[in-house]
Structures are given as C-alpha cells and as structure tokens.
Amino acid sequence: MNEEEFREGLRSEMAGITPPRPLSTGAALGAARRTHFRRRALWASLGSAAVVLAVTGFAAVATPDGHVYEPAGQGPPAAPDTKEPWPTGPDGQPQEDRTARAGSKYEQGVHLLTETVSVVPAGFTAPEDPPGQSAEQRTLRTNQAQFEDKVGGVDVWSYSSSVAVAQGKGTGRVIVEVHDAGNPFPTEPCALAQQFWGMRGECQVESVGTVRVGVVVRPGSDDRLDQWSAYRHPDGVVVFVAQGVRLDESRPALTKLPFSVPQLAALAVDERFHLK
C-alpha cells in the first residue's frame, strides 16, 4: 500500500464514525445555571441548619457532604418541674400524699371523730377497735384529714370520721364529713346533698330554725348509706352527716337507723361539726 492508498483508507474510516452532537450555547448556559443552583441550595440548607441549631440548641447537624457540625456549650435546659408539692407537715417537709398523719390538720380529724362519738344517741353504743391496731386496720372508729386543693393560694382540706353504732346484735354506722371554705360544692340544699360521695337519691329540704338543710331520705341505686344531710354554713364550710343500718357485710345490720330525719338535719347544723 502506497501513501495515497493509506490516506484514502483513513478518510473512509473517519467518514463511518457519527460525530457527537455539538453543545449549543443555550444548553451550555442551562447546565451552568443548574450547577450554580445546586450549590446555592446546598449553602442555603447549611445556613438554615445553623439557624435551627442556634434557636433550638440541637446538639449536632449533618451536612449533605457528610460533615457534622456541633455547637459549643450545653444543650437546652431541662423543663422545670412544675408539680406543686403536698402541704408541709409538722416536720417541715412536704407530706408524702394527701393525708395528714400528724400536725394541726390531723388533730382536726381526731377532734371530728371525738365529736361524732359524742352524738351517738341513747340506746346505741359506739364500740372501739382493739388496742394496738394501726389506723389502716381500724374499722369501728376511723378518721382522716385530707388535702383537697389550693384555692386563691389557700389550702382547702376535708375531714371525715366514721363511727360504728351498735344496738343488740346489729351494727350500723354514722359518718361526718366536713369541707373547708373554698370547696366547690353548691349552696342549694338538695343540690348540695346530692354531691355526697357522688350518690343520688330522694331528697327533701328540712328547716332547722331559720336555716334549710338538704336530706336524702332514700338512696338511689347506690345504697352504701341509707340517709344523709348536708348544710353549707355562711362562711362556706360544708358539713355532711350520714347514717346506715349496716357497717359491713361481716356483721348483722341494725333494725332501725340511729337518727330521725329531723335529727339528722339538725346534726348538719350542729356547731360541733363546724370546723374552722
């Protein structure tokens, strides 16, 4: 093959190859713009991450290229504990729960129990629990002072006592419950009486002197007790007095209730139960 034949063969091979499509000016500018946009988006995301980091205090943020940026200093402070402690006991420490086991509030509960025993009518007795029993073991004479709420910066308490009342072979009970002023109970006599232990029943209004007392004379479907009276004193203190023919399922029931309806109403107004 001479030189002229070699050149002719080379031109034939080159002619058989499809040349690449030329890149137009518009396409070139579009590709450049897309590259520039991706770079700006990357830096914008890094800037946003930095802002979030500064505002929220996140510990670290990863960038798209794998780098991790960590701020100096501590993370966000822990949320404050907003739970209000129980009232302070006589030892200067918060109570462990709602019930007072010492101090002036506890003594109010003991006083209420003493006054409840004192109103047991003639012909009935008030048996006592065996000596040495703890408060949790007692069933015949019990008392409690319980924190209910804080209203206007003032602690609102309730006090309760339960006394077994016996006659013959039967044993029933008398319960007195007192709520400090600031309690949420209504004023209307029967509306107030219907609030006791969430029970309902047939209510009538009894007059005791110049005041009106609500008395549930027959319970509804909830028959834990047979009758109860309710009175709100002018200063806001609420008194409930209840009676039942049965103390518990292990003992026979009384054949009659200790108090008549008028007597039960008068006890709700009795100053012995007007704790202040």
Secondary structure as UniProt FT lines:
FT   HELIX           3..15
FT   HELIX           25..56
FT   STRAND          61..62
FT   TURN            64..65
FT   STRAND          68..69
FT   TURN            90..91
FT   HELIX           103..118
FT   TURN            122..123
FT   TURN            131..132
FT   TURN            135..137
FT   STRAND          141..151
FT   TURN            152..153
FT   STRAND          154..167
FT   TURN            168..169
FT   STRAND          170..179
FT   TURN            181..182
FT   HELIX           189..193
FT   TURN            194..195
FT   HELIX           196..198
FT   STRAND          201..208
FT   TURN            209..210
FT   STRAND          211..219
FT   STRAND          227..232
FT   TURN            234..235
FT   STRAND          238..244
FT   TURN            249..250
FT   HELIX           261..269
FT   HELIX           271..273
//
